[in-house]
Amino acid sequence: LALLKMALVICIPMVLLIGTYDLKTVVTVSVVQFALFFVDFWFQLARWIDSTILDALYGSGFGWNRPHANFDPLIGLDNAFGDMLLNFVMAAMFVVLPGFWVAALAWAGVRAGNVAQMMATSTDGAKSAGSKAVNKVV
């Protein structure tokens, strides 16, 4: 993640230069940079949930208060399905959630960039009409 942040910071001047310092490009890069720097929060949240779930399931020591150590007289200690579901949930927390966050904010950045560009170009008609009026007067 640190390498991605570094690459983004290094590429910002080149992206802005290629984008001709357009307002749309600046807003999009800003939102993408915010999304990338905020991904650390999602990783820390997933790590905290992972350790909390593991502590709740496995606990410490031996005793009746460990829900994962339920002993079934017919099957024994069969917790393979629960372990598999826990692995899927944790994989989704570490992979899908940050990916969804970055994709959602990248989309929002592109939309915000389009809105900013429209606001910047919305005065073109008034600007051209004003210049025509000044040219007629002068």
Secondary structure, DSSP 8 states (H G I E B T S, - for coil): -HHHHHHHHHHHHHHHHHTTT-HHHHHHHHHHHHHHHHHHHHHHHHHHHHHHHHHHHH-SSSSTT-GGG--BTTTBS--HHHHHHHHHHHHIIIIIHHHHHHHHHHHHHHHHHHHHHHHHHTTHHHHHHHHHHHHHH-
